[in-house]
Amino acid sequence: MTQKEYLTREERAQKLLENPNTHILRINDNHFQMKSLATNRIYDIHSTEFGWKCTCFDHIYRKVTCKHALAVSISLRLREEARQRNRIVIDTVSNEECIFCHGGNIKKYGIRKNKYGDIQRFQCSDCKKTFSINVGFEKMRSSPKVITSALQLYFTGESLRGIQKFLALQGVSVNHTTIYKWIKKYTNLMGDYLENIIPQVGDTWRADEVYVKVKGDKKYLFALMDDETRFWIAQEVADSKFKHDARNLLRMAKEKMETKPRVFVTDGLPAYRDAFKKEYGAVKKGSPIHIRHISLKGDRNNNKMERLNGEFRDREKVMRGVKKMDSVIFDGTQIYHNYFRPHMGLDGKTPAEACGIEIKGDNKWITVIQNASKK
């Protein structure tokens, strides 16, 4: 392949990406599909250890990297560059000034010990006063470490009484109702803060629903997730599966991400079809496309959404049903999934990290809570 031929193919790939009618469907991390703009043929593009492979005639007969493979490669590169360029860092809250005179000349001044935990004390070299800084955990009898340990245990599937027993083994005596108050307080606090952060998601979104019992009545949790980063974008609880209008779910996702997908993947539920046409538009050329024909096996499946549903089901089983529609379990599980739970499918990253959001510190719960308290 000559330099001239390569540049020509790359230019053609750039034009392909610029065409509003071009849709790249992400099947998985190494498999993509693209529909020909001239015919109804669908090309399969695979990333292999030997390079890109495509089912188009240009690649098969000429053995070259075709414009379709180049378009996918360029698209992935540009998206990763955008994430790095717009990277968001949630840094640890530092203790750099005196709470009395606001001077910056402070130093550590021992540990305040009590039966609920240790709190670092400081002394100001300017006004000579001593104080402790406990941002986000003011007036809490238990230490930040104990409280965040309870949050972690709860959203990984432990019951409230199970957490109570675990903390008792650590020498911390606390009632299970107090633990629930912690979970509710800090889930709401983090939710308000994280709502203002816009992740860099991909252009293929998926949606699915799972039933859940609320006060013994059968309800449905509708969830929408980014395919590439597995970021849980939006959710809502509905009374019915087949009569529900999913337009609000799609609208929430579009408003939160400040964009809409190029490809939307769901099952054949009519609620998604009708909502997609009304909210994302499916009439003009260049509009997003809706893929509704998924299978249980093979490449075209909704396994990622099924896995997300399984996460929620595992948490809900321990609770033996949700007690109320506005239960903290809905928002809390979404926050945990996005910002604190590493995923094997993302090479051990959280969906937030895959979206270009980095949380500093050994205890990410504390970092997010303290930043939320300062806003």
FENURZI-V393075 format. One record per residue. N is the residue number from 1. RES is the residue in three letters. PHI is phi in radians with two decimals (none if undefined). Layout:
# FENURZI-V393075
n=<N:N>
res=<RES:RES>
phi=<PHI:PHI>
This chain:
# FENURZI-V393075
n=<1:2:3:4:5:6:7:8:9:10:11:12:13:14:15:16:17:18:19:20:21:22:23:24:25:26:27:28:29:30:31:32:33:34:35:36:37:38:39:40:41:42:43:44:45:46:47:48:49:50:51:52:53:54:55:56:57:58:59:60:61:62:63:64:65:66:67:68:69:70:71:72:73:74:75:76:77:78:79:80:81:82:83:84:85:86:87:88:89:90:91:92:93:94:95:96:97:98:99:100:101:102:103:104:105:106:107:108:109:110:111:112:113:114:115:116:117:118:119:120:121:122:123:124:125:126:127:128:129:130:131:132:133:134:135:136:137:138:139:140:141:142:143:144:145:146:147:148:149:150:151:152:153:154:155:156:157:158:159:160:161:162:163:164:165:166:167:168:169:170:171:172:173:174:175:176:177:178:179:180:181:182:183:184:185:186:187:188:189:190:191:192:193:194:195:196:197:198:199:200:201:202:203:204:205:206:207:208:209:210:211:212:213:214:215:216:217:218:219:220:221:222:223:224:225:226:227:228:229:230:231:232:233:234:235:236:237:238:239:240:241:242:243:244:245:246:247:248:249:250:251:252:253:254:255:256:257:258:259:260:261:262:263:264:265:266:267:268:269:270:271:272:273:274:275:276:277:278:279:280:281:282:283:284:285:286:287:288:289:290:291:292:293:294:295:296:297:298:299:300:301:302:303:304:305:306:307:308:309:310:311:312:313:314:315:316:317:318:319:320:321:322:323:324:325:326:327:328:329:330:331:332:333:334:335:336:337:338:339:340:341:342:343:344:345:346:347:348:349:350:351:352:353:354:355:356:357:358:359:360:361:362:363:364:365:366:367:368:369:370:371:372:373:374:375>
res=<MET:THR:GLN:LYS:GLU:TYR:LEU:THR:ARG:GLU:GLU:ARG:ALA:GLN:LYS:LEU:LEU:GLU:ASN:PRO:ASN:THR:HIS:ILE:LEU:ARG:ILE:ASN:ASP:ASN:HIS:PHE:GLN:MET:LYS:SER:LEU:ALA:THR:ASN:ARG:ILE:TYR:ASP:ILE:HIS:SER:THR:GLU:PHE:GLY:TRP:LYS:CYS:THR:CYS:PHE:ASP:HIS:ILE:TYR:ARG:LYS:VAL:THR:CYS:LYS:HIS:ALA:LEU:ALA:VAL:SER:ILE:SER:LEU:ARG:LEU:ARG:GLU:GLU:ALA:ARG:GLN:ARG:ASN:ARG:ILE:VAL:ILE:ASP:THR:VAL:SER:ASN:GLU:GLU:CYS:ILE:PHE:CYS:HIS:GLY:GLY:ASN:ILE:LYS:LYS:TYR:GLY:ILE:ARG:LYS:ASN:LYS:TYR:GLY:ASP:ILE:GLN:ARG:PHE:GLN:CYS:SER:ASP:CYS:LYS:LYS:THR:PHE:SER:ILE:ASN:VAL:GLY:PHE:GLU:LYS:MET:ARG:SER:SER:PRO:LYS:VAL:ILE:THR:SER:ALA:LEU:GLN:LEU:TYR:PHE:THR:GLY:GLU:SER:LEU:ARG:GLY:ILE:GLN:LYS:PHE:LEU:ALA:LEU:GLN:GLY:VAL:SER:VAL:ASN:HIS:THR:THR:ILE:TYR:LYS:TRP:ILE:LYS:LYS:TYR:THR:ASN:LEU:MET:GLY:ASP:TYR:LEU:GLU:ASN:ILE:ILE:PRO:GLN:VAL:GLY:ASP:THR:TRP:ARG:ALA:ASP:GLU:VAL:TYR:VAL:LYS:VAL:LYS:GLY:ASP:LYS:LYS:TYR:LEU:PHE:ALA:LEU:MET:ASP:ASP:GLU:THR:ARG:PHE:TRP:ILE:ALA:GLN:GLU:VAL:ALA:ASP:SER:LYS:PHE:LYS:HIS:ASP:ALA:ARG:ASN:LEU:LEU:ARG:MET:ALA:LYS:GLU:LYS:MET:GLU:THR:LYS:PRO:ARG:VAL:PHE:VAL:THR:ASP:GLY:LEU:PRO:ALA:TYR:ARG:ASP:ALA:PHE:LYS:LYS:GLU:TYR:GLY:ALA:VAL:LYS:LYS:GLY:SER:PRO:ILE:HIS:ILE:ARG:HIS:ILE:SER:LEU:LYS:GLY:ASP:ARG:ASN:ASN:ASN:LYS:MET:GLU:ARG:LEU:ASN:GLY:GLU:PHE:ARG:ASP:ARG:GLU:LYS:VAL:MET:ARG:GLY:VAL:LYS:LYS:MET:ASP:SER:VAL:ILE:PHE:ASP:GLY:THR:GLN:ILE:TYR:HIS:ASN:TYR:PHE:ARG:PRO:HIS:MET:GLY:LEU:ASP:GLY:LYS:THR:PRO:ALA:GLU:ALA:CYS:GLY:ILE:GLU:ILE:LYS:GLY:ASP:ASN:LYS:TRP:ILE:THR:VAL:ILE:GLN:ASN:ALA:SER:LYS:LYS>
phi=<none:-1.45:-1.05:-1.12:-1.09:-1.12:-1.14:-1.10:-1.18:-1.17:-1.12:-1.14:-1.15:-1.09:-1.14:-1.10:-1.19:-1.30:-1.25:-1.11:-1.53:-1.42:-2.22:-1.80:-1.64:-1.54:-1.40:-2.71:-1.06:-2.11:-2.33:-2.28:-2.26:-2.49:-1.54:-1.11:-1.38:-1.67:-2.29:-1.60:-1.19:-1.91:-1.71:-1.73:-2.01:-2.06:-1.71:-2.16:-1.17:-1.78:2.03:-1.42:-2.17:-2.38:-1.60:-1.35:-1.11:-1.03:-1.37:-1.12:-1.64:-1.71:1.02:-2.10:-1.35:-1.35:-1.15:-1.19:-1.14:-1.12:-1.10:-1.11:-1.09:-1.14:-1.05:-1.13:-1.16:-1.11:-1.17:-1.18:-1.13:-1.14:-1.15:-1.19:-1.21:-1.83:-1.02:-1.90:-2.05:-1.69:-1.53:-1.17:-1.49:-1.60:-1.70:-1.93:-2.51:-1.27:-1.35:-1.71:-1.79:1.09:-1.32:-1.69:-1.67:-2.09:-2.54:-1.15:-2.42:1.46:-2.06:-1.57:-1.82:-2.62:-1.25:-1.75:2.52:-1.78:-2.21:-1.20:-1.88:-2.26:-2.24:-1.57:-1.29:-1.53:-1.74:1.20:-1.48:-1.89:-2.85:-2.13:-2.00:-2.39:-0.98:1.55:-2.25:-1.05:1.11:-1.58:-1.25:-1.63:-1.32:-0.96:-1.10:-1.15:-1.13:-1.24:-1.14:-1.12:-1.07:-1.07:-1.13:-1.12:-1.45:-1.60:2.06:-1.41:-1.38:-1.09:-1.26:-1.14:-1.14:-1.02:-1.18:-1.10:-1.15:-1.09:-1.16:-1.60:1.49:-1.94:-1.72:-2.59:-1.34:-1.14:-1.21:-1.15:-1.08:-1.14:-1.11:-1.04:-1.07:-1.16:-1.07:-1.42:-1.13:-1.12:-1.10:-1.16:-1.04:-1.12:-1.29:-1.25:-1.06:-1.57:-1.71:-1.81:-1.33:-1.58:-1.48:-1.46:-1.91:-2.08:-2.00:-2.20:-2.44:-2.83:-2.37:-2.47:-1.40:-2.56:-1.59:-2.08:0.99:1.50:-1.64:-1.38:-2.15:-2.31:-1.66:-1.61:-2.28:-2.23:-2.35:-1.32:-1.20:-1.26:-1.77:1.09:-1.31:-1.35:-1.45:-2.66:-2.72:-2.80:-1.80:-2.15:-1.33:-2.32:-1.54:-1.57:-1.72:-1.30:-1.63:-1.47:-1.09:-1.10:-1.07:-1.18:-1.18:-1.04:-1.10:-1.13:-1.24:-1.20:-1.53:0.99:-2.83:-2.36:-1.33:-1.50:-2.34:-2.15:-1.98:-2.54:-1.48:-1.52:-1.06:-1.02:-1.01:-1.27:-1.05:-1.17:-1.15:-1.10:-1.10:-1.34:-1.67:-1.80:1.39:-2.49:-2.00:-1.30:-1.17:1.59:-1.24:-1.02:-1.87:-1.99:-1.77:-1.98:-1.77:-1.84:-2.14:-1.31:-2.15:1.48:-1.29:-1.55:-2.34:-2.09:-1.07:-1.13:-1.23:-1.10:-1.17:-1.12:-1.06:-1.12:-1.03:-1.16:-1.08:-1.07:-1.25:-1.23:-1.08:-1.09:-1.38:0.99:1.77:-1.61:-1.47:-2.67:-1.12:-1.70:-1.02:-1.12:-1.11:-1.19:-1.19:-1.12:-1.14:-1.13:-1.11:-1.08:-1.04:-1.39:-1.99:-2.22:-1.71:-1.20:-2.10:-1.07:-1.19:-1.96:1.02:1.47:-1.51:-1.49:-0.98:-1.09:-1.10:-1.14:-1.59:1.58:-1.98:-1.94:-1.87:-1.46:1.75:-1.22:-1.98:-1.18:-1.02:-1.10:-1.04:-1.20:-1.10:-1.18:-1.16:-1.13:-1.27:-1.53:-1.21>
